[in-house]
Amino acid sequence: MEQAFRSETASAASGLVPVRTLDDLDWYVKEREMLTGEPGRVFVVDGKDALTYVVQLDQAGYLISPVRIAADPDLHATTVARDILGHALGNALRLGRLYTPALH
């Protein structure tokens, strides 16, 4: 519990908002699309690697694209997930380790 608190405190200090539920995730994606007119939103998995993904909503489900990291050129494929809970992002969501940058 203390680890989760430290993680959340550090994330808040860095301008990241916790994503607690699937409804939160859907809302955050739609919020950015409404405010910017651009599809998708960035989500960060809290951890030593701080994996970053762009998530878009689509008729087929969630379009999940890892943000390319120069050190790892293999991270480039977009995944379509009808049920995001079966994806690494869903695991991060269940564990309370999923965040998104706050829109100002």
C-alpha positions in Angstrom: 0.0 0.0 0.0 2.8 2.4 0.9 4.5 1.6 -2.5 1.2 2.5 -4.3 1.0 5.8 -2.4 4.6 6.7 -3.2 3.9 5.9 -6.9 0.7 7.9 -7.0 2.4 10.9 -5.2 5.3 10.8 -7.7 2.9 10.6 -10.6 0.9 13.5 -9.4 4.0 15.6 -9.1 4.9 14.7 -12.7 1.5 15.8 -14.0 0.0 12.4 -14.5 -3.5 11.5 -13.6 -4.3 8.0 -12.3 -6.7 5.8 -14.4 -8.7 3.7 -12.0 -11.4 2.1 -14.1 -12.2 1.1 -17.7 -14.8 4.0 -17.7 -12.0 6.4 -16.7 -9.8 5.1 -19.6 -12.7 5.6 -22.1 -13.5 9.0 -20.8 -9.8 10.2 -20.9 -9.5 9.1 -24.6 -12.8 10.8 -25.5 -11.9 13.9 -23.5 -8.7 14.5 -25.4 -10.4 13.8 -28.7 -13.1 16.4 -27.9 -10.6 19.0 -26.7 -8.0 18.7 -29.4 -9.9 17.1 -32.3 -7.1 14.5 -32.6 -7.6 10.8 -32.0 -6.2 8.9 -29.1 -4.5 9.7 -25.8 -1.2 8.8 -24.2 -1.1 6.4 -21.3 1.8 5.5 -19.1 2.4 2.2 -17.2 4.1 3.0 -13.9 7.2 0.9 -13.5 10.9 0.8 -14.1 10.4 0.9 -17.9 7.5 3.4 -17.8 6.0 1.9 -21.0 4.0 4.5 -22.9 1.1 3.8 -25.3 -1.4 5.7 -27.4 -4.9 4.4 -27.1 -7.7 5.2 -29.6 -11.3 4.0 -29.5 -12.5 2.2 -32.7 -15.4 0.2 -33.8 -13.2 -2.9 -33.6 -12.2 -2.1 -30.0 -9.2 -0.3 -28.6 -6.3 0.5 -30.9 -3.2 0.3 -28.8 0.1 1.6 -30.2 3.3 1.6 -28.2 5.2 4.9 -28.4 8.4 4.1 -30.2 11.5 4.2 -28.2 14.8 4.6 -30.1 16.4 2.0 -28.0 13.8 -0.6 -28.9 12.8 -0.5 -32.6 10.7 -3.6 -32.2 8.0 -1.6 -30.4 5.9 -0.4 -33.4 2.9 -2.6 -34.0 -0.6 -1.5 -33.2 -2.8 -4.0 -31.4 -6.6 -4.2 -31.7 -8.1 -5.3 -28.4 -11.8 -5.8 -28.1 -11.2 -6.4 -24.4 -8.4 -4.1 -23.2 -8.3 -6.1 -19.9 -6.5 -8.9 -21.7 -3.7 -6.5 -22.8 -0.8 -5.2 -20.7 -2.6 -1.9 -20.2 -5.5 -3.8 -18.7 -3.1 -5.5 -16.3 -1.7 -2.1 -15.3 -5.2 -0.8 -14.8 -6.1 -3.7 -12.5 -2.9 -3.1 -10.5 -3.5 0.7 -10.2 -0.4 1.5 -12.3 -2.0 3.2 -15.3 -1.7 7.0 -15.7 -2.3 9.6 -18.4 -0.9 13.2 -18.7 -3.3 15.8 -17.4 -4.8 18.1 -20.0 -4.4 21.8 -19.1 
